[in-house]
């Protein structure tokens, strides 16, 4: 369902999203939003946290990949040091 309403920007750069749109979209106080722009348009979209099952699946796949490749904690420390050195060059 498309809704069109007019809103304005405050002196602090804040935009008021009308309450009926917030309710329809499930936007509550503290909801994190992402803003996309393409020149003339702005798209404001709530950030959706992944479902817990999706997160568990990613953790399982990551553990399998780490085991398969033989990746160790010392590899991580070396990579962090390498990236930090590259960023400071």
PyMOL Python script that loads the backbone (N, CA, C, O; Angstrom):
from pymol import cmd

cmd.read_pdbstr("""\
ATOM      1  N   UNK A   1       0.843  -1.176   0.000  1.00  0.00           N
ATOM      2  CA  UNK A   1       0.000   0.000   0.000  1.00  0.00           C
ATOM      3  C   UNK A   1       0.889   1.240   0.000  1.00  0.00           C
ATOM      4  O   UNK A   1       1.762   1.371   0.857  1.00  0.00           O
ATOM      5  N   UNK A   2       0.684   2.125  -0.925  1.00  0.00           N
ATOM      6  CA  UNK A   2       1.450   3.354  -1.034  1.00  0.00           C
ATOM      7  C   UNK A   2       0.761   4.461  -0.255  1.00  0.00           C
ATOM      8  O   UNK A   2      -0.444   4.676  -0.383  1.00  0.00           O
ATOM      9  N   UNK A   3       1.546   5.159   0.551  1.00  0.00           N
ATOM     10  CA  UNK A   3       1.034   6.315   1.284  1.00  0.00           C
ATOM     11  C   UNK A   3       1.907   7.509   0.936  1.00  0.00           C
ATOM     12  O   UNK A   3       3.129   7.385   0.865  1.00  0.00           O
ATOM     13  N   UNK A   4       1.300   8.644   0.721  1.00  0.00           N
ATOM     14  CA  UNK A   4       2.037   9.871   0.449  1.00  0.00           C
ATOM     15  C   UNK A   4       1.613  10.905   1.473  1.00  0.00           C
ATOM     16  O   UNK A   4       0.426  11.196   1.625  1.00  0.00           O
ATOM     17  N   UNK A   5       2.591  11.458   2.173  1.00  0.00           N
ATOM     18  CA  UNK A   5       2.325  12.519   3.135  1.00  0.00           C
ATOM     19  C   UNK A   5       3.469  13.518   3.064  1.00  0.00           C
ATOM     20  O   UNK A   5       4.566  13.187   2.614  1.00  0.00           O
ATOM     21  N   UNK A   6       3.210  14.729   3.506  1.00  0.00           N
ATOM     22  CA  UNK A   6       4.222  15.781   3.517  1.00  0.00           C
ATOM     23  C   UNK A   6       4.784  15.893   4.926  1.00  0.00           C
ATOM     24  O   UNK A   6       4.040  15.842   5.906  1.00  0.00           O
ATOM     25  N   UNK A   7       6.085  16.043   5.022  1.00  0.00           N
ATOM     26  CA  UNK A   7       6.756  16.251   6.299  1.00  0.00           C
ATOM     27  C   UNK A   7       7.823  17.308   6.090  1.00  0.00           C
ATOM     28  O   UNK A   7       8.045  17.748   4.962  1.00  0.00           O
ATOM     29  N   UNK A   8       8.483  17.718   7.152  1.00  0.00           N
ATOM     30  CA  UNK A   8       9.530  18.734   7.017  1.00  0.00           C
ATOM     31  C   UNK A   8      10.746  18.332   7.839  1.00  0.00           C
ATOM     32  O   UNK A   8      10.689  17.426   8.670  1.00  0.00           O
ATOM     33  N   UNK A   9      11.832  19.022   7.587  1.00  0.00           N
ATOM     34  CA  UNK A   9      13.087  18.768   8.283  1.00  0.00           C
ATOM     35  C   UNK A   9      13.272  19.840   9.342  1.00  0.00           C
ATOM     36  O   UNK A   9      13.076  21.028   9.083  1.00  0.00           O
ATOM     37  N   UNK A  10      13.658  19.403  10.554  1.00  0.00           N
ATOM     38  CA  UNK A  10      13.874  20.352  11.647  1.00  0.00           C
ATOM     39  C   UNK A  10      15.231  21.037  11.496  1.00  0.00           C
ATOM     40  O   UNK A  10      16.021  20.687  10.619  1.00  0.00           O
ATOM     41  N   UNK A  11      15.487  22.009  12.353  1.00  0.00           N
ATOM     42  CA  UNK A  11      16.776  22.712  12.330  1.00  0.00           C
ATOM     43  C   UNK A  11      17.933  21.769  12.660  1.00  0.00           C
ATOM     44  O   UNK A  11      19.086  22.069  12.353  1.00  0.00           O
ATOM     45  N   UNK A  12      17.627  20.639  13.281  1.00  0.00           N
ATOM     46  CA  UNK A  12      18.649  19.637  13.614  1.00  0.00           C
ATOM     47  C   UNK A  12      18.792  18.574  12.525  1.00  0.00           C
ATOM     48  O   UNK A  12      19.556  17.622  12.685  1.00  0.00           O
ATOM     49  N   UNK A  13      18.068  18.731  11.429  1.00  0.00           N
ATOM     50  CA  UNK A  13      18.136  17.766  10.336  1.00  0.00           C
ATOM     51  C   UNK A  13      17.261  16.546  10.549  1.00  0.00           C
ATOM     52  O   UNK A  13      17.409  15.550   9.841  1.00  0.00           O
ATOM     53  N   UNK A  14      16.352  16.605  11.510  1.00  0.00           N
ATOM     54  CA  UNK A  14      15.475  15.478  11.800  1.00  0.00           C
ATOM     55  C   UNK A  14      14.223  15.529  10.926  1.00  0.00           C
ATOM     56  O   UNK A  14      13.680  16.598  10.647  1.00  0.00           O
ATOM     57  N   UNK A  15      13.783  14.351  10.506  1.00  0.00           N
ATOM     58  CA  UNK A  15      12.574  14.232   9.698  1.00  0.00           C
ATOM     59  C   UNK A  15      11.521  13.509  10.529  1.00  0.00           C
ATOM     60  O   UNK A  15      11.801  12.464  11.116  1.00  0.00           O
ATOM     61  N   UNK A  16      10.323  14.056  10.580  1.00  0.00           N
ATOM     62  CA  UNK A  16       9.222  13.406  11.294  1.00  0.00           C
ATOM     63  C   UNK A  16       8.534  12.436  10.340  1.00  0.00           C
ATOM     64  O   UNK A  16       8.082  12.821   9.261  1.00  0.00           O
ATOM     65  N   UNK A  17       8.463  11.176  10.752  1.00  0.00           N
ATOM     66  CA  UNK A  17       7.700  10.183   9.998  1.00  0.00           C
ATOM     67  C   UNK A  17       6.327  10.119  10.660  1.00  0.00           C
ATOM     68  O   UNK A  17       6.236   9.790  11.843  1.00  0.00           O
ATOM     69  N   UNK A  18       5.265  10.423   9.930  1.00  0.00           N
ATOM     70  CA  UNK A  18       3.926  10.434  10.525  1.00  0.00           C
ATOM     71  C   UNK A  18       3.608   9.128  11.263  1.00  0.00           C
ATOM     72  O   UNK A  18       4.025   8.047  10.849  1.00  0.00           O
ATOM     73  N   UNK A  19       2.863   9.255  12.359  1.00  0.00           N
ATOM     74  CA  UNK A  19       2.592   8.108  13.235  1.00  0.00           C
ATOM     75  C   UNK A  19       1.904   6.952  12.515  1.00  0.00           C
ATOM     76  O   UNK A  19       2.218   5.791  12.779  1.00  0.00           O
ATOM     77  N   UNK A  20       0.974   7.249  11.612  1.00  0.00           N
ATOM     78  CA  UNK A  20       0.290   6.141  10.928  1.00  0.00           C
ATOM     79  C   UNK A  20       1.250   5.348  10.042  1.00  0.00           C
ATOM     80  O   UNK A  20       1.095   4.136   9.891  1.00  0.00           O
ATOM     81  N   UNK A  21       2.232   6.021   9.459  1.00  0.00           N
ATOM     82  CA  UNK A  21       3.234   5.314   8.648  1.00  0.00           C
ATOM     83  C   UNK A  21       4.159   4.512   9.559  1.00  0.00           C
ATOM     84  O   UNK A  21       4.493   3.367   9.251  1.00  0.00           O
ATOM     85  N   UNK A  22       4.578   5.110  10.687  1.00  0.00           N
ATOM     86  CA  UNK A  22       5.427   4.376  11.643  1.00  0.00           C
ATOM     87  C   UNK A  22       4.726   3.109  12.125  1.00  0.00           C
ATOM     88  O   UNK A  22       5.340   2.046  12.207  1.00  0.00           O
ATOM     89  N   UNK A  23       3.451   3.226  12.439  1.00  0.00           N
ATOM     90  CA  UNK A  23       2.691   2.062  12.919  1.00  0.00           C
ATOM     91  C   UNK A  23       2.575   0.994  11.839  1.00  0.00           C
ATOM     92  O   UNK A  23       2.774  -0.190  12.111  1.00  0.00           O
ATOM     93  N   UNK A  24       2.257   1.405  10.625  1.00  0.00           N
ATOM     94  CA  UNK A  24       2.126   0.464   9.511  1.00  0.00           C
ATOM     95  C   UNK A  24       3.438  -0.268   9.248  1.00  0.00           C
ATOM     96  O   UNK A  24       3.444  -1.466   8.966  1.00  0.00           O
ATOM     97  N   UNK A  25       4.553   0.464   9.343  1.00  0.00           N
ATOM     98  CA  UNK A  25       5.872  -0.091   9.041  1.00  0.00           C
ATOM     99  C   UNK A  25       6.526  -0.772  10.243  1.00  0.00           C
ATOM    100  O   UNK A  25       7.574  -1.402  10.102  1.00  0.00           O
ATOM    101  N   UNK A  26       5.915  -0.650  11.424  1.00  0.00           N
ATOM    102  CA  UNK A  26       6.500  -1.245  12.627  1.00  0.00           C
ATOM    103  C   UNK A  26       7.744  -0.516  13.092  1.00  0.00           C
ATOM    104  O   UNK A  26       8.655  -1.128  13.648  1.00  0.00           O
ATOM    105  N   UNK A  27       7.788   0.792  12.868  1.00  0.00           N
ATOM    106  CA  UNK A  27       8.941   1.608  13.262  1.00  0.00           C
ATOM    107  C   UNK A  27       8.676   2.175  14.653  1.00  0.00           C
ATOM    108  O   UNK A  27       7.690   2.880  14.868  1.00  0.00           O
ATOM    109  N   UNK A  28       9.565   1.861  15.594  1.00  0.00           N
ATOM    110  CA  UNK A  28       9.422   2.324  16.974  1.00  0.00           C
ATOM    111  C   UNK A  28      10.597   3.228  17.331  1.00  0.00           C
ATOM    112  O   UNK A  28      11.555   3.347  16.566  1.00  0.00           O
ATOM    113  N   UNK A  29      10.518   3.854  18.483  1.00  0.00           N
ATOM    114  CA  UNK A  29      11.624   4.689  18.963  1.00  0.00           C
ATOM    115  C   UNK A  29      12.889   3.839  19.009  1.00  0.00           C
ATOM    116  O   UNK A  29      12.878   2.727  19.536  1.00  0.00           O
ATOM    117  N   UNK A  30      13.963   4.360  18.462  1.00  0.00           N
ATOM    118  CA  UNK A  30      15.242   3.654  18.470  1.00  0.00           C
ATOM    119  C   UNK A  30      15.469   2.736  17.285  1.00  0.00           C
ATOM    120  O   UNK A  30      16.552   2.165  17.151  1.00  0.00           O
ATOM    121  N   UNK A  31      14.471   2.578  16.418  1.00  0.00           N
ATOM    122  CA  UNK A  31      14.647   1.740  15.228  1.00  0.00           C
ATOM    123  C   UNK A  31      15.763   2.327  14.371  1.00  0.00           C
ATOM    124  O   UNK A  31      15.741   3.514  14.046  1.00  0.00           O
ATOM    125  N   UNK A  32      16.734   1.501  14.006  1.00  0.00           N
ATOM    126  CA  UNK A  32      17.825   1.939  13.140  1.00  0.00           C
ATOM    127  C   UNK A  32      17.324   1.964  11.701  1.00  0.00           C
ATOM    128  O   UNK A  32      16.603   1.072  11.254  1.00  0.00           O
ATOM    129  N   UNK A  33      17.728   3.011  10.994  1.00  0.00           N
ATOM    130  CA  UNK A  33      17.290   3.193   9.614  1.00  0.00           C
ATOM    131  C   UNK A  33      18.522   3.334   8.719  1.00  0.00           C
ATOM    132  O   UNK A  33      19.589   3.756   9.165  1.00  0.00           O
ATOM    133  N   UNK A  34      18.350   2.976   7.462  1.00  0.00           N
ATOM    134  CA  UNK A  34      19.399   3.179   6.473  1.00  0.00           C
ATOM    135  C   UNK A  34      18.836   4.117   5.408  1.00  0.00           C
ATOM    136  O   UNK A  34      17.659   4.041   5.057  1.00  0.00           O
ATOM    137  N   UNK A  35      19.690   5.000   4.901  1.00  0.00           N
ATOM    138  CA  UNK A  35      19.259   5.973   3.898  1.00  0.00           C
ATOM    139  C   UNK A  35      20.005   5.702   2.598  1.00  0.00           C
ATOM    140  O   UNK A  35      21.233   5.622   2.576  1.00  0.00           O
ATOM    141  N   UNK A  36      19.247   5.564   1.519  1.00  0.00           N
ATOM    142  CA  UNK A  36      19.808   5.406   0.180  1.00  0.00           C
ATOM    143  C   UNK A  36      19.507   6.679  -0.600  1.00  0.00           C
ATOM    144  O   UNK A  36      18.429   7.257  -0.460  1.00  0.00           O
ATOM    145  N   UNK A  37      20.455   7.112  -1.419  1.00  0.00           N
ATOM    146  CA  UNK A  37      20.213   8.247  -2.303  1.00  0.00           C
ATOM    147  C   UNK A  37      20.683   7.891  -3.711  1.00  0.00           C
ATOM    148  O   UNK A  37      21.608   7.099  -3.895  1.00  0.00           O
ATOM    149  N   UNK A  38      20.024   8.493  -4.697  1.00  0.00           N
ATOM    150  CA  UNK A  38      20.469   8.314  -6.079  1.00  0.00           C
ATOM    151  C   UNK A  38      20.377   9.630  -6.838  1.00  0.00           C
ATOM    152  O   UNK A  38      19.993   9.666  -8.007  1.00  0.00           O
ATOM    153  N   UNK A  39      20.731  10.688  -6.165  1.00  0.00           N
ATOM    154  CA  UNK A  39      20.670  12.001  -6.798  1.00  0.00           C
ATOM    155  C   UNK A  39      19.446  12.765  -6.366  1.00  0.00           C
ATOM    156  O   UNK A  39      19.523  13.601  -5.465  1.00  0.00           O
ATOM    157  N   UNK A  40      18.302  12.492  -7.001  1.00  0.00           N
ATOM    158  CA  UNK A  40      17.067  13.223  -6.710  1.00  0.00           C
ATOM    159  C   UNK A  40      16.181  12.551  -5.666  1.00  0.00           C
ATOM    160  O   UNK A  40      15.242  13.168  -5.164  1.00  0.00           O
ATOM    161  N   UNK A  41      16.467  11.303  -5.338  1.00  0.00           N
ATOM    162  CA  UNK A  41      15.576  10.540  -4.459  1.00  0.00           C
ATOM    163  C   UNK A  41      16.265  10.116  -3.175  1.00  0.00           C
ATOM    164  O   UNK A  41      17.475   9.889  -3.134  1.00  0.00           O
ATOM    165  N   UNK A  42      15.463  10.017  -2.137  1.00  0.00           N
ATOM    166  CA  UNK A  42      15.897   9.508  -0.835  1.00  0.00           C
ATOM    167  C   UNK A  42      15.012   8.324  -0.488  1.00  0.00           C
ATOM    168  O   UNK A  42      13.795   8.394  -0.658  1.00  0.00           O
ATOM    169  N   UNK A  43      15.596   7.250  -0.008  1.00  0.00           N
ATOM    170  CA  UNK A  43      14.824   6.105   0.463  1.00  0.00           C
ATOM    171  C   UNK A  43      15.273   5.818   1.881  1.00  0.00           C
ATOM    172  O   UNK A  43      16.448   5.543   2.122  1.00  0.00           O
ATOM    173  N   UNK A  44      14.357   5.878   2.805  1.00  0.00           N
ATOM    174  CA  UNK A  44      14.618   5.627   4.216  1.00  0.00           C
ATOM    175  C   UNK A  44      14.003   4.276   4.546  1.00  0.00           C
ATOM    176  O   UNK A  44      12.801   4.075   4.374  1.00  0.00           O
ATOM    177  N   UNK A  45      14.839   3.342   5.025  1.00  0.00           N
ATOM    178  CA  UNK A  45      14.358   1.977   5.225  1.00  0.00           C
ATOM    179  C   UNK A  45      14.814   1.454   6.585  1.00  0.00           C
ATOM    180  O   UNK A  45      15.976   1.625   6.954  1.00  0.00           O
ATOM    181  N   UNK A  46      13.900   0.812   7.341  1.00  0.00           N
ATOM    182  CA  UNK A  46      14.309   0.227   8.622  1.00  0.00           C
ATOM    183  C   UNK A  46      15.309  -0.903   8.384  1.00  0.00           C
ATOM    184  O   UNK A  46      15.174  -1.671   7.432  1.00  0.00           O
ATOM    185  N   UNK A  47      16.299  -0.995   9.247  1.00  0.00           N
ATOM    186  CA  UNK A  47      17.276  -2.081   9.160  1.00  0.00           C
ATOM    187  C   UNK A  47      16.688  -3.287   9.879  1.00  0.00           C
ATOM    188  O   UNK A  47      16.309  -3.202  11.047  1.00  0.00           O
ATOM    189  N   UNK A  48      16.617  -4.387   9.183  1.00  0.00           N
ATOM    190  CA  UNK A  48      16.072  -5.617   9.756  1.00  0.00           C
ATOM    191  C   UNK A  48      17.206  -6.487  10.278  1.00  0.00           C
ATOM    192  O   UNK A  48      18.134  -6.817   9.539  1.00  0.00           O
ATOM    193  N   UNK A  49      17.133  -6.852  11.540  1.00  0.00           N
ATOM    194  CA  UNK A  49      18.119  -7.773  12.104  1.00  0.00           C
ATOM    195  C   UNK A  49      17.847  -9.167  11.543  1.00  0.00           C
ATOM    196  O   UNK A  49      16.692  -9.545  11.349  1.00  0.00           O
ATOM    197  N   UNK A  50      18.910  -9.928  11.284  1.00  0.00           N
ATOM    198  CA  UNK A  50      18.682 -11.279  10.767  1.00  0.00           C
ATOM    199  C   UNK A  50      17.981 -12.148  11.819  1.00  0.00           C
ATOM    200  O   UNK A  50      18.146 -11.943  13.022  1.00  0.00           O
ATOM    201  N   UNK A  51      17.218 -13.097  11.353  1.00  0.00           N
ATOM    202  CA  UNK A  51      16.564 -14.034  12.259  1.00  0.00           C
ATOM    203  C   UNK A  51      17.622 -14.876  12.960  1.00  0.00           C
ATOM    204  O   UNK A  51      18.691 -15.124  12.401  1.00  0.00           O
ATOM    205  N   UNK A  52      17.333 -15.312  14.170  1.00  0.00           N
ATOM    206  CA  UNK A  52      18.297 -16.080  14.957  1.00  0.00           C
ATOM    207  C   UNK A  52      18.721 -17.352  14.225  1.00  0.00           C
ATOM    208  O   UNK A  52      19.892 -17.729  14.277  1.00  0.00           O
ATOM    209  N   UNK A  53      17.798 -18.011  13.554  1.00  0.00           N
ATOM    210  CA  UNK A  53      18.139 -19.238  12.821  1.00  0.00           C
ATOM    211  C   UNK A  53      19.138 -18.945  11.700  1.00  0.00           C
ATOM    212  O   UNK A  53      20.042 -19.743  11.451  1.00  0.00           O
ATOM    213  N   UNK A  54      18.982 -17.816  11.031  1.00  0.00           N
ATOM    214  CA  UNK A  54      19.929 -17.415   9.986  1.00  0.00           C
ATOM    215  C   UNK A  54      21.302 -17.196  10.592  1.00  0.00           C
ATOM    216  O   UNK A  54      22.312 -17.616  10.028  1.00  0.00           O
ATOM    217  N   UNK A  55      21.337 -16.534  11.750  1.00  0.00           N
ATOM    218  CA  UNK A  55      22.600 -16.285  12.443  1.00  0.00           C
ATOM    219  C   UNK A  55      23.265 -17.606  12.834  1.00  0.00           C
ATOM    220  O   UNK A  55      24.468 -17.776  12.630  1.00  0.00           O
ATOM    221  N   UNK A  56      22.494 -18.541  13.393  1.00  0.00           N
ATOM    222  CA  UNK A  56      23.055 -19.838  13.788  1.00  0.00           C
ATOM    223  C   UNK A  56      23.638 -20.570  12.581  1.00  0.00           C
ATOM    224  O   UNK A  56      24.695 -21.194  12.679  1.00  0.00           O
ATOM    225  N   UNK A  57      22.946 -20.491  11.444  1.00  0.00           N
ATOM    226  CA  UNK A  57      23.425 -21.149  10.228  1.00  0.00           C
ATOM    227  C   UNK A  57      24.754 -20.539   9.775  1.00  0.00           C
ATOM    228  O   UNK A  57      25.669 -21.263   9.384  1.00  0.00           O
ATOM    229  N   UNK A  58      24.861 -19.212   9.829  1.00  0.00           N
ATOM    230  CA  UNK A  58      26.109 -18.546   9.440  1.00  0.00           C
ATOM    231  C   UNK A  58      27.260 -18.934  10.358  1.00  0.00           C
ATOM    232  O   UNK A  58      28.379 -19.149   9.893  1.00  0.00           O
ATOM    233  N   UNK A  59      26.993 -19.024  11.655  1.00  0.00           N
ATOM    234  CA  UNK A  59      28.028 -19.428  12.614  1.00  0.00           C
ATOM    235  C   UNK A  59      28.493 -20.848  12.308  1.00  0.00           C
ATOM    236  O   UNK A  59      29.693 -21.123  12.297  1.00  0.00           O
ATOM    237  N   UNK A  60      27.541 -21.752  12.058  1.00  0.00           N
ATOM    238  CA  UNK A  60      27.880 -23.143  11.746  1.00  0.00           C
ATOM    239  C   UNK A  60      28.732 -23.225  10.480  1.00  0.00           C
ATOM    240  O   UNK A  60      29.740 -23.930  10.452  1.00  0.00           O
ATOM    241  N   UNK A  61      28.326 -22.501   9.433  1.00  0.00           N
ATOM    242  CA  UNK A  61      29.081 -22.504   8.178  1.00  0.00           C
ATOM    243  C   UNK A  61      30.475 -21.921   8.372  1.00  0.00           C
ATOM    244  O   UNK A  61      31.441 -22.406   7.782  1.00  0.00           O
ATOM    245  N   UNK A  62      30.583 -20.887   9.191  1.00  0.00           N
ATOM    246  CA  UNK A  62      31.883 -20.269   9.462  1.00  0.00           C
ATOM    247  C   UNK A  62      32.800 -21.241  10.184  1.00  0.00           C
ATOM    248  O   UNK A  62      33.980 -21.351   9.848  1.00  0.00           O
ATOM    249  N   UNK A  63      32.263 -21.952  11.179  1.00  0.00           N
ATOM    250  CA  UNK A  63      33.067 -22.937  11.913  1.00  0.00           C
ATOM    251  C   UNK A  63      33.551 -24.040  10.981  1.00  0.00           C
ATOM    252  O   UNK A  63      34.700 -24.474  11.075  1.00  0.00           O
ATOM    253  N   UNK A  64      32.679 -24.498  10.081  1.00  0.00           N
ATOM    254  CA  UNK A  64      33.065 -25.535   9.124  1.00  0.00           C
ATOM    255  C   UNK A  64      34.172 -25.042   8.201  1.00  0.00           C
ATOM    256  O   UNK A  64      35.113 -25.781   7.908  1.00  0.00           O
ATOM    257  N   UNK A  65      34.066 -23.811   7.749  1.00  0.00           N
ATOM    258  CA  UNK A  65      35.077 -23.237   6.867  1.00  0.00           C
ATOM    259  C   UNK A  65      36.410 -23.093   7.590  1.00  0.00           C
ATOM    260  O   UNK A  65      37.462 -23.380   7.020  1.00  0.00           O
ATOM    261  N   UNK A  66      36.367 -22.649   8.841  1.00  0.00           N
ATOM    262  CA  UNK A  66      37.592 -22.500   9.634  1.00  0.00           C
ATOM    263  C   UNK A  66      38.260 -23.855   9.820  1.00  0.00           C
ATOM    264  O   UNK A  66      39.477 -23.972   9.678  1.00  0.00           O
ATOM    265  N   UNK A  67      37.475 -24.876  10.136  1.00  0.00           N
ATOM    266  CA  UNK A  67      38.016 -26.223  10.323  1.00  0.00           C
ATOM    267  C   UNK A  67      38.608 -26.744   9.017  1.00  0.00           C
ATOM    268  O   UNK A  67      39.702 -27.309   9.010  1.00  0.00           O
ATOM    269  N   UNK A  68      37.890 -26.554   7.922  1.00  0.00           N
ATOM    270  CA  UNK A  68      38.322 -27.049   6.612  1.00  0.00           C
ATOM    271  C   UNK A  68      39.630 -26.399   6.163  1.00  0.00           C
ATOM    272  O   UNK A  68      40.499 -27.072   5.609  1.00  0.00           O
ATOM    273  N   UNK A  69      39.772 -25.102   6.400  1.00  0.00           N
ATOM    274  CA  UNK A  69      40.956 -24.378   5.924  1.00  0.00           C
ATOM    275  C   UNK A  69      42.117 -24.422   6.907  1.00  0.00           C
ATOM    276  O   UNK A  69      43.239 -24.051   6.560  1.00  0.00           O
ATOM    277  N   UNK A  70      41.855 -24.874   8.140  1.00  0.00           N
ATOM    278  CA  UNK A  70      42.924 -24.922   9.135  1.00  0.00           C
ATOM    279  C   UNK A  70      43.290 -23.557   9.680  1.00  0.00           C
ATOM    280  O   UNK A  70      44.388 -23.367  10.203  1.00  0.00           O
ATOM    281  N   UNK A  71      42.387 -22.617   9.564  1.00  0.00           N
ATOM    282  CA  UNK A  71      42.628 -21.249  10.030  1.00  0.00           C
ATOM    283  C   UNK A  71      42.763 -21.240  11.545  1.00  0.00           C
ATOM    284  O   UNK A  71      41.980 -21.888  12.240  1.00  0.00           O
ATOM    285  N   UNK A  72      43.747 -20.514  12.064  1.00  0.00           N
ATOM    286  CA  UNK A  72      44.012 -20.478  13.505  1.00  0.00           C
ATOM    287  C   UNK A  72      43.946 -19.047  14.028  1.00  0.00           C
ATOM    288  O   UNK A  72      43.977 -18.084  13.262  1.00  0.00           O
ATOM    289  N   UNK A  73      43.855 -18.934  15.347  1.00  0.00           N
ATOM    290  CA  UNK A  73      43.776 -17.628  16.001  1.00  0.00           C
ATOM    291  C   UNK A  73      44.992 -16.773  15.645  1.00  0.00           C
ATOM    292  O   UNK A  73      44.867 -15.561  15.472  1.00  0.00           O
ATOM    293  N   UNK A  74      46.156 -17.393  15.537  1.00  0.00           N
ATOM    294  CA  UNK A  74      47.365 -16.628  15.200  1.00  0.00           C
ATOM    295  C   UNK A  74      47.260 -16.017  13.806  1.00  0.00           C
ATOM    296  O   UNK A  74      47.821 -14.951  13.552  1.00  0.00           O
ATOM    297  N   UNK A  75      46.539 -16.690  12.894  1.00  0.00           N
ATOM    298  CA  UNK A  75      46.322 -16.124  11.558  1.00  0.00           C
ATOM    299  C   UNK A  75      45.547 -14.815  11.651  1.00  0.00           C
ATOM    300  O   UNK A  75      45.843 -13.855  10.940  1.00  0.00           O
ATOM    301  N   UNK A  76      44.554 -14.786  12.532  1.00  0.00           N
ATOM    302  CA  UNK A  76      43.741 -13.585  12.707  1.00  0.00           C
ATOM    303  C   UNK A  76      44.603 -12.446  13.230  1.00  0.00           C
ATOM    304  O   UNK A  76      44.519 -11.319  12.740  1.00  0.00           O
ATOM    305  N   UNK A  77      45.431 -12.742  14.224  1.00  0.00           N
ATOM    306  CA  UNK A  77      46.300 -11.708  14.790  1.00  0.00           C
ATOM    307  C   UNK A  77      47.267 -11.163  13.740  1.00  0.00           C
ATOM    308  O   UNK A  77      47.523  -9.960  13.699  1.00  0.00           O
ATOM    309  N   UNK A  78      47.799 -12.033  12.900  1.00  0.00           N
ATOM    310  CA  UNK A  78      48.704 -11.594  11.833  1.00  0.00           C
ATOM    311  C   UNK A  78      47.969 -10.716  10.815  1.00  0.00           C
ATOM    312  O   UNK A  78      48.495  -9.698  10.366  1.00  0.00           O
ATOM    313  N   UNK A  79      46.747 -11.123  10.460  1.00  0.00           N
ATOM    314  CA  UNK A  79      45.959 -10.339   9.507  1.00  0.00           C
ATOM    315  C   UNK A  79      45.621  -8.956  10.057  1.00  0.00           C
ATOM    316  O   UNK A  79      45.686  -7.965   9.330  1.00  0.00           O
ATOM    317  N   UNK A  80      45.264  -8.890  11.333  1.00  0.00           N
ATOM    318  CA  UNK A  80      44.959  -7.597  11.956  1.00  0.00           C
ATOM    319  C   UNK A  80      46.187  -6.700  11.912  1.00  0.00           C
ATOM    320  O   UNK A  80      46.088  -5.525  11.559  1.00  0.00           O
ATOM    321  N   UNK A  81      47.336  -7.247  12.268  1.00  0.00           N
ATOM    322  CA  UNK A  81      48.582  -6.472  12.252  1.00  0.00           C
ATOM    323  C   UNK A  81      48.893  -5.991  10.834  1.00  0.00           C
ATOM    324  O   UNK A  81      49.294  -4.844  10.636  1.00  0.00           O
ATOM    325  N   UNK A  82      48.707  -6.868   9.855  1.00  0.00           N
ATOM    326  CA  UNK A  82      48.971  -6.518   8.460  1.00  0.00           C
ATOM    327  C   UNK A  82      48.057  -5.386   7.996  1.00  0.00           C
ATOM    328  O   UNK A  82      48.524  -4.435   7.369  1.00  0.00           O
ATOM    329  N   UNK A  83      46.775  -5.477   8.294  1.00  0.00           N
ATOM    330  CA  UNK A  83      45.819  -4.446   7.882  1.00  0.00           C
ATOM    331  C   UNK A  83      46.138  -3.122   8.558  1.00  0.00           C
ATOM    332  O   UNK A  83      46.087  -2.070   7.920  1.00  0.00           O
ATOM    333  N   UNK A  84      46.466  -3.167   9.843  1.00  0.00           N
ATOM    334  CA  UNK A  84      46.814  -1.932  10.555  1.00  0.00           C
ATOM    335  C   UNK A  84      48.050  -1.283   9.948  1.00  0.00           C
ATOM    336  O   UNK A  84      48.102  -0.062   9.800  1.00  0.00           O
ATOM    337  N   UNK A  85      49.042  -2.090   9.596  1.00  0.00           N
ATOM    338  CA  UNK A  85      50.256  -1.551   8.975  1.00  0.00           C
ATOM    339  C   UNK A  85      49.946  -0.934   7.615  1.00  0.00           C
ATOM    340  O   UNK A  85      50.501   0.110   7.271  1.00  0.00           O
ATOM    341  N   UNK A  86      49.066  -1.567   6.837  1.00  0.00           N
ATOM    342  CA  UNK A  86      48.689  -1.036   5.525  1.00  0.00           C
ATOM    343  C   UNK A  86      47.931   0.278   5.657  1.00  0.00           C
ATOM    344  O   UNK A  86      48.105   1.183   4.840  1.00  0.00           O
ATOM    345  N   UNK A  87      47.093   0.386   6.679  1.00  0.00           N
ATOM    346  CA  UNK A  87      46.301   1.600   6.876  1.00  0.00           C
ATOM    347  C   UNK A  87      47.135   2.762   7.390  1.00  0.00           C
ATOM    348  O   UNK A  87      46.756   3.920   7.212  1.00  0.00           O
ATOM    349  N   UNK A  88      48.255   2.474   8.019  1.00  0.00           N
ATOM    350  CA  UNK A  88      49.107   3.538   8.553  1.00  0.00           C
ATOM    351  C   UNK A  88      50.217   3.926   7.580  1.00  0.00           C
ATOM    352  O   UNK A  88      51.009   4.823   7.868  1.00  0.00           O
ATOM    353  N   UNK A  89      50.277   3.262   6.438  1.00  0.00           N
ATOM    354  CA  UNK A  89      51.319   3.574   5.443  1.00  0.00           C
ATOM    355  C   UNK A  89      50.924   4.746   4.594  1.00  0.00           C
ATOM    356  O   UNK A  89      51.677   5.147   3.708  1.00  0.00           O
TER     357      UNK A  89
END
""", "prot")
cmd.dss("prot")
cmd.show_as("cartoon", "prot")
cmd.util.cbc("prot")
cmd.orient("prot")
